[in-house]
Amino acid sequence: MEAHCVSKESKWIVFILVKEGDKTDIWHICTKDLKEKLGEIKWFGRWRTYAFFPYQDTIYEDDCLIDIANFIKEEMNARKLRKL
């Protein structure tokens, strides 16, 4: 896996900013040891929000899902603040 700066981490996963855009960003979600990519968070225009796009054959327990949901909420709040 290519080296990137870890933007944020939780107990089991890390969120890595891979594309910083003018309006929206893209993050990869990886295992904490950076050996496996689990999915990505990116803008979903139809819903006008960031969404989680899990990769095939990945499994999540409740702590990871909560961390992913909280990350999305934080990024949406940051996006709203940038628009002010």
C-alpha positions in Angstrom: 0.0 0.0 0.0 1.3 3.5 -0.8 2.3 5.7 2.0 -0.2 8.5 3.0 -0.6 10.6 6.0 -3.1 9.2 8.4 -5.8 11.9 8.9 -7.6 10.2 11.8 -7.6 6.9 13.6 -9.8 5.0 15.9 -9.3 1.8 17.8 -9.2 -0.5 14.8 -9.2 1.6 11.7 -7.6 4.7 10.1 -9.0 7.3 7.8 -6.5 8.4 5.2 -7.1 11.5 3.1 -6.2 10.5 -0.5 -7.8 13.3 -2.5 -8.4 16.8 -1.3 -10.8 18.6 -3.6 -12.1 22.1 -3.9 -15.5 21.1 -2.6 -15.2 17.4 -1.5 -12.5 15.0 -0.3 -12.0 11.3 -0.5 -10.6 9.1 2.3 -9.6 5.5 2.3 -10.5 3.5 5.4 -7.8 0.9 6.3 -7.0 -1.4 9.1 -4.8 0.2 11.7 -1.7 -1.8 10.5 -2.4 -0.4 7.0 -2.4 -3.9 5.4 -6.0 -3.9 4.2 -8.1 -1.3 2.5 -11.7 -1.6 3.7 -13.5 1.0 1.7 -13.7 4.7 1.1 -15.7 7.8 2.2 -16.6 10.2 -0.6 -19.3 12.5 -1.7 -22.6 11.0 -2.8 -24.3 13.7 -4.8 -27.7 12.3 -5.0 -28.0 12.4 -1.1 -25.8 15.6 -0.8 -23.7 14.0 1.8 -20.5 12.0 2.4 -21.2 8.2 2.3 -19.2 5.1 3.1 -18.5 2.8 0.1 -17.3 -0.6 1.6 -15.1 -2.8 -0.5 -16.4 -6.3 -1.4 -15.9 -9.0 1.2 -15.2 -6.7 4.1 -16.9 -7.1 7.5 -17.5 -4.6 10.2 -18.4 -4.8 13.9 -20.4 -2.1 15.7 -17.4 0.0 17.0 -16.0 0.4 13.5 -19.4 1.3 12.1 -19.9 3.9 14.8 -16.4 5.3 14.1 -17.2 5.5 10.4 -20.6 7.2 11.1 -18.9 9.7 13.5 -16.2 10.5 11.0 -18.8 11.3 8.3 -20.7 13.5 10.7 -17.5 15.4 11.6 -16.6 15.9 8.0 -20.1 17.1 7.1 -19.9 19.6 10.0 -16.5 20.8 8.8 -17.9 21.2 5.3 -20.8 23.3 6.6 -18.4 25.5 8.5 -16.2 26.1 5.4 -19.2 27.4 3.6 -19.9 30.1 6.2 
